[in-house]
Amino acid sequence: MAQRFVYLRGLIICLAIANQAFAQGAKTVYSTFLPGTTYQCCAGANVSGPAATNLGAFVGQSQTAAAFTPTANYDLTQIDVALYFPGSPNTSGFILSLNEDAGGVPGKTIESWTGLAAPTLPVGTSSVVQTVNPVSTVQLIAGTQYWIVATPSASNTFDVWAEDVFTIKPGPGGRVATNTGNGWSVVNLSFGAVVFDVLGVPAVLGPTGSLAQVASGGGWTTTITIVNTSAAASQAVLYFFDNNGNPLQLPLSFPQNSSTHATVASTYSATLNAGAELVIQSSGPTNLPTMVGSAYLSTTGGISAFAVFTQVQGGRQQDAVVPLEDRTPGAFVLSFDNTANYSVGVALANIADQPGNVGVVIRDDTGALLLTSSIGLPAQGHTSFSLPSNYLITAQRRGTVEFDTPSSGQISVLGLRFNPTGAFSSIPVIAK
């Protein structure tokens, strides 16, 4: 059983002020300090090796970890922890790490810091804390639980991670895990918490690109592959919208990892390690109407994507690949060839957060003007149609259709060419 809160020294009340070197723009991601960045010690949770002793008795091996969950996305800048060293004959060295969550206990290490030493038991007001900073970019994702883990660096290490137990804070306490060599044991404290904070700079999610069409169900499957080509981890958030610009709830599955459960959602967020890829698939029931809409990808950088549209019909499977649209031109031009009973399908999405009228200009293959029109779309709205069905003048003709971006707006266009048997391929869309 974990030995916790074992070290008291005459109930001395100590105030330690964290010396926080705020990075420019850094904010508090999570903190268990009292107002004024103080805490009251001196009880706590052991961070000790198997040979550590206290008053002639073996303390026992113990790692201690504390959980936190960011409420927004951040790039980590600093972690402060309040550990102290009770004294000889033990040593004070420890290792600190930031870990992923694995089923409610500390999992894979994200980054670790060695060569740390806890100070002696503070008396009175102290500004001594242990501060670490990430070497590489570490992204903290909103709603994701992480763990700060303190590990003894030697067999005779005996440190105590200070816990504020003398002042009862409003609401529940923190989540603490201990590992005495037989796996992690988690305790949700009714009050108080081991003392630490996490600082970070708000992560800026920027527009990365869009897909003018997603189709799920009724024989259609959309498979989206997201790739991080950068040298650092990056966050990706994928949004789905219906024809009216409302969030589109789609069934999502993850063929790479059977342990990632399928879900139904209108957004999906993930952190991709450097060089990693994520495959997301949406395939609704074949006996229900096809759900259609558009997708928008927002990331912290270094990420791109593409989609594969699959249709199963009459025992035959057809596929077409389309890249993520990341261009923002004044117009897109789509070449069409509807001769010999071929047909071009068009998907059009309004990426802007305001309604817009998309200008439509149709020309034949000599450049002669055939028709001008417009398509009104709500904010984040979408439409898809057969070109010869909606614009009869294009039937049995070759030519181009130009879609003009609304003023101060942004659109995305996609084209598929179907032959008389129903087989299809994608058509590159030209930026004008």
C-alpha positions in Angstrom: 0.0 0.0 0.0 1.2 3.5 -0.8 2.6 5.5 2.1 1.3 9.0 1.8 1.4 12.1 3.9 3.8 10.5 6.3 6.3 13.3 6.9 5.3 16.0 9.4 7.7 18.2 11.4 5.9 19.7 14.4 3.1 21.0 12.1 5.4 23.9 11.1 3.4 26.1 8.7 5.5 27.3 5.8 4.7 29.6 3.0 6.6 29.2 -0.2 6.2 31.6 -3.1 6.8 30.1 -6.5 9.4 32.0 -8.5 7.6 31.9 -11.8 9.5 33.2 -14.8 6.5 33.8 -17.1 7.2 33.4 -20.8 5.8 36.2 -22.8 2.1 35.7 -23.0 2.1 32.7 -20.7 -1.0 31.9 -18.7 -1.8 29.5 -15.9 -3.1 26.3 -17.4 -3.6 24.7 -14.0 -2.6 25.5 -10.5 -3.0 24.1 -7.0 -1.3 27.1 -5.3 -3.3 29.3 -3.0 -3.9 33.0 -3.9 -0.6 34.8 -4.2 1.1 31.7 -5.5 1.6 30.3 -2.0 1.0 27.0 -0.3 1.0 25.7 3.2 3.2 22.7 4.0 4.5 20.5 5.4 2.7 17.2 4.7 2.9 15.5 1.4 3.3 12.4 -0.7 6.5 10.4 -0.8 8.9 10.3 -3.7 11.3 7.7 -2.5 13.6 4.9 -3.5 13.6 1.3 -2.0 16.6 2.1 0.2 15.3 5.3 1.7 14.9 5.5 5.4 13.1 7.8 7.9 13.9 7.6 11.6 15.7 4.3 11.1 12.8 2.6 9.2 12.6 2.0 5.5 10.2 4.4 3.8 9.5 2.2 0.8 9.6 2.8 -2.9 7.1 5.4 -4.3 6.5 7.5 -7.3 3.9 10.2 -7.1 1.9 11.7 -9.9 -0.7 14.5 -10.1 -3.3 14.9 -12.8 -4.5 18.0 -14.6 -6.8 18.7 -17.5 -6.4 22.0 -19.6 -9.6 23.8 -20.4 -8.1 25.3 -23.6 -5.3 24.5 -26.0 -1.8 25.6 -24.9 1.9 25.3 -25.8 3.6 24.3 -22.5 6.2 26.9 -21.2 6.8 25.9 -17.6 6.0 23.5 -14.7 6.6 24.4 -11.1 6.5 21.8 -8.3 7.0 22.0 -4.6 9.0 19.1 -3.4 11.2 19.2 -0.2 14.0 17.1 1.2 13.6 15.9 4.8 17.4 15.4 5.2 20.2 12.9 5.7 21.0 10.1 5.4 19.0 10.0 2.2 19.6 11.9 -1.1 17.3 14.5 -2.7 17.5 13.8 -6.4 14.4 13.2 -8.5 13.1 13.1 -12.0 10.1 15.0 -13.2 8.1 14.1 -16.3 5.0 15.1 -18.2 3.0 12.0 -19.1 0.0 11.1 -21.2 -3.0 9.5 -19.6 -3.5 5.8 -20.1 -6.9 4.7 -18.8 -6.9 7.0 -15.8 -3.3 6.5 -14.7 0.0 7.9 -16.0 1.0 6.5 -19.4 3.6 7.3 -22.0 6.2 10.0 -21.1 5.9 13.2 -23.3 9.0 14.9 -21.9 11.2 14.4 -18.8 13.7 16.4 -16.8 16.6 14.9 -14.9 19.2 16.3 -12.5 16.6 17.9 -10.2 17.2 18.1 -6.4 14.6 19.0 -3.8 15.6 21.7 -1.3 15.6 21.2 2.4 12.3 21.7 4.3 11.4 25.4 3.9 10.8 27.4 7.1 8.9 30.6 6.9 8.3 32.3 3.6 10.2 30.7 0.7 10.5 31.4 -3.0 12.2 28.0 -3.7 10.3 25.7 -6.1 11.6 23.4 -8.7 11.0 24.8 -12.2 11.3 23.0 -15.5 10.8 24.2 -19.1 10.2 22.1 -22.2 13.0 21.6 -24.6 10.7 21.1 -27.6 7.2 22.2 -28.4 4.7 20.4 -26.2 1.1 20.9 -26.9 -1.6 20.6 -24.2 -5.0 19.8 -25.6 -8.2 21.0 -24.1 -10.2 18.3 -22.3 -7.2 15.9 -22.3 -5.9 14.6 -18.9 -2.2 14.7 -18.3 0.0 13.7 -15.4 3.0 15.3 -13.7 5.1 12.4 -12.4 7.9 12.7 -9.7 10.3 9.7 -9.7 13.2 9.1 -7.3 16.5 9.2 -9.1 18.4 7.0 -6.7 17.6 4.0 -4.5 18.1 6.2 -1.3 16.1 9.2 -2.6 13.6 10.5 0.0 11.7 13.6 -1.1 8.2 14.7 -0.2 5.8 16.4 -2.7 4.2 19.1 -0.5 0.5 18.9 -0.2 -1.7 21.7 1.0 -3.8 20.0 3.6 -4.1 22.7 6.2 -6.3 25.0 4.1 -9.4 23.5 2.7 -10.1 24.8 -0.8 -13.6 25.2 -2.2 -14.7 22.1 -4.2 -12.9 18.8 -4.6 -9.2 18.3 -4.2 -6.8 17.0 -6.8 -6.2 13.6 -8.3 -3.1 11.9 -7.1 -1.6 8.6 -8.2 1.1 6.6 -6.4 3.2 3.7 -7.6 5.0 1.6 -5.0 6.2 -1.0 -7.5 3.0 -2.8 -8.2 1.3 -0.3 -10.6 -0.5 2.9 -10.1 -3.1 3.5 -7.5 -5.3 6.6 -7.9 -6.8 8.7 -5.1 -9.3 11.5 -5.7 -8.7 13.8 -2.7 -11.7 15.3 -1.0 -9.7 18.5 -0.3 -6.2 19.8 -0.8 -3.8 18.8 -3.5 -0.1 18.2 -4.1 1.3 21.6 -5.0 2.2 22.4 -8.6 1.3 24.6 -11.5 1.5 24.4 -15.3 2.0 27.4 -17.5 1.5 27.8 -21.2 1.0 30.1 -24.1 -2.5 29.7 -25.8 -2.0 27.6 -28.9 -3.2 29.3 -32.0 -5.2 27.1 -34.3 -5.1 28.4 -37.9 -7.0 27.6 -41.0 -5.3 24.7 -42.9 -7.8 23.7 -45.6 -11.1 22.3 -46.5 -12.9 19.6 -48.3 -15.9 20.7 -50.3 -17.6 17.4 -49.9 -18.0 14.6 -47.4 -20.4 11.7 -48.0 -21.4 9.0 -45.5 -23.9 6.3 -45.8 -26.1 5.1 -48.7 -23.1 3.2 -50.1 -20.7 6.1 -49.7 -17.6 6.3 -47.4 -15.3 9.2 -46.9 -11.8 8.4 -45.6 -9.7 11.4 -44.5 -6.0 11.0 -43.9 -4.2 13.8 -41.9 -0.4 13.9 -42.1 2.0 15.9 -39.9 5.0 16.7 -42.1 6.6 19.0 -39.5 9.4 18.1 -37.0 7.2 18.8 -34.0 3.9 17.6 -32.6 0.9 19.5 -33.9 -2.8 19.7 -33.1 -5.5 19.1 -35.7 -9.2 19.8 -35.3 -11.6 18.6 -38.0 -15.1 20.2 -38.3 -18.0 18.9 -40.3 -20.9 21.1 -41.6 -24.2 20.3 -43.3 -25.8 22.1 -46.2 -27.1 24.8 -43.9 -23.8 25.4 -42.2 -24.8 23.6 -39.0 -22.6 21.0 -37.3 -22.9 17.7 -39.1 -22.9 14.7 -36.8 -21.1 11.8 -38.7 -20.2 8.3 -37.6 -16.4 8.3 -37.3 -14.1 5.2 -37.0 -10.4 4.9 -36.8 -9.0 2.0 -38.8 -5.4 2.4 -37.5 -6.3 1.7 -33.9 -8.9 -0.8 -32.8 -8.6 0.6 -29.2 -9.9 4.0 -30.4 -13.7 3.5 -30.2 -16.0 4.6 -33.0 -18.0 7.7 -32.2 -20.6 10.1 -33.7 -19.4 13.7 -33.7 -19.3 16.9 -35.7 -15.7 17.7 -34.7 -12.7 15.6 -33.9 -9.5 16.8 -32.3 -6.1 15.0 -32.1 -2.5 15.7 -31.6 -0.2 14.2 -34.2 3.4 13.5 -33.4 6.1 14.6 -35.9 5.8 12.5 -39.1 2.6 10.8 -37.9 -0.6 10.4 -39.7 -4.2 9.9 -38.6 -6.9 8.1 -40.6 -10.5 9.0 -40.0 -13.3 7.1 -41.8 -17.0 7.9 -42.0 -19.4 5.3 -43.4 -23.1 5.3 -42.5 -25.6 2.6 -43.0 -26.1 1.6 -46.7 -29.9 1.4 -46.3 -30.2 5.1 -45.2 -29.8 8.2 -47.3 -26.3 9.6 -47.8 -25.3 12.3 -45.4 -23.4 15.1 -47.2 -21.7 18.2 -46.2 -18.2 19.7 -46.1 -15.2 19.5 -43.8 -12.8 22.2 -42.5 -9.4 21.5 -41.0 -7.8 23.8 -38.4 -4.3 23.1 -37.0 -1.4 24.6 -35.2 0.8 24.1 -38.3 2.7 21.6 -40.3 -0.3 19.5 -41.3 -2.0 18.6 -44.5 -4.6 16.1 -45.6 -6.5 14.4 -48.4 -9.7 12.4 -48.7 -10.7 9.2 -50.5 -14.4 8.9 -51.7 -15.5 5.3 -52.0 -18.8 4.1 -53.4 -20.0 0.6 -53.2 -22.8 -0.2 -55.7 -24.0 -3.5 -57.1 -21.0 -5.3 -55.7 -18.6 -2.9 -57.3 -16.3 -0.4 -55.5 -15.1 2.9 -56.9 -12.6 5.3 -55.4 -11.4 8.8 -56.1 -8.8 10.8 -54.2 -9.0 14.6 -53.6 -6.5 16.8 -51.9 -7.2 19.2 -49.1 -8.0 22.6 -50.6 -5.7 25.2 -49.0 -5.9 27.9 -51.8 -7.8 31.2 -51.5 -8.1 32.5 -55.0 -10.6 35.0 -56.4 -12.2 32.1 -58.4 -12.0 28.4 -59.1 -12.4 27.0 -62.6 -13.6 23.5 -63.2 -13.3 21.9 -66.6 -16.2 19.6 -67.6 -16.9 17.1 -70.3 -20.5 15.9 -70.4 -20.3 14.3 -73.8 -21.0 10.6 -74.5 -23.3 10.5 -71.5 -20.6 11.4 -69.1 -21.6 13.6 -66.2 -19.7 16.0 -63.9 -20.7 16.3 -60.3 -19.8 19.5 -58.4 -19.5 20.2 -54.6 -19.3 23.8 -53.4 -18.7 24.9 -49.9 -18.7 28.4 -48.3 -15.8 28.4 -45.8 -16.5 31.9 -44.5 -18.5 32.6 -41.3 -20.8 34.8 -43.3 -23.4 34.1 -46.0 -22.3 34.7 -49.6 -23.4 34.6 -53.2 -21.0 32.6 -55.4 -20.9 33.8 -59.0 -21.2 31.1 -61.7 -19.9 31.6 -65.2 -20.2 28.8 -67.7 -18.3 28.8 -71.0 -18.1 26.2 -73.8 -14.7 24.8 -75.0 -14.2 27.7 -77.4 -14.5 30.2 -74.5 -17.9 31.5 -75.6 -20.1 32.5 -72.7 -23.1 30.2 -72.2 -24.6 31.4 -68.9 -24.0 33.5 -65.8 -25.8 32.9 -62.5 -25.1 32.7 -58.8 -25.5 30.3 -55.9 -26.4 31.6 -52.4 -24.8 29.7 -49.5 -25.2 30.3 -45.8 -22.2 30.7 -43.6 -20.3 27.3 -43.7 -23.0 26.2 -46.1 -22.7 23.5 -48.7 -24.3 22.2 -51.9 -23.6 19.4 -54.3 -25.2 18.6 -57.7 -24.9 17.1 -61.1 -23.8 19.9 -63.4 -25.9 18.8 -66.5 -28.9 18.3 -64.3 -28.7 21.8 -62.7 -27.4 23.5 -65.7 -29.0 21.9 -68.8 -26.9 24.0 -71.1 -23.8 22.0 -70.1 -25.4 18.6 -71.2 -23.5 16.9 -74.1 -21.0 19.7 -74.0 -17.4 20.4 -73.0 -16.4 23.6 -71.4 -15.6 25.3 -68.1 -17.6 26.5 -65.1 -16.1 29.3 -63.0 -17.1 29.8 -59.4 -16.3 33.4 -58.2 -15.5 33.9 -54.5 -17.8 36.3 -52.7 -16.2 39.6 -51.6 -14.3 39.0 -48.3 -15.3 35.4 -48.5 -13.7 32.0 -49.1 -15.0 29.0 -51.0 -14.0 25.4 -51.8 -14.8 23.5 -55.0 -14.6 19.8 -55.9 -15.4 18.0 -59.1 -16.0 14.3 -59.9 -16.5 12.9 -63.4 -18.8 9.9 -63.8 -18.9 7.6 -66.8 -22.1 6.0 -68.0 -21.5 2.9 -65.8 -21.2 5.0 -62.7 -17.4 4.8 -62.3 -15.9 8.1 -61.3 -12.6 10.0 -60.9 -11.7 13.4 -59.5 -11.2 16.5 -61.6 -8.4 19.0 -60.6 -9.9 22.4 -59.8 -7.9 25.3 -61.2 -7.3 28.4 -59.1 -7.9 31.7 -61.0 
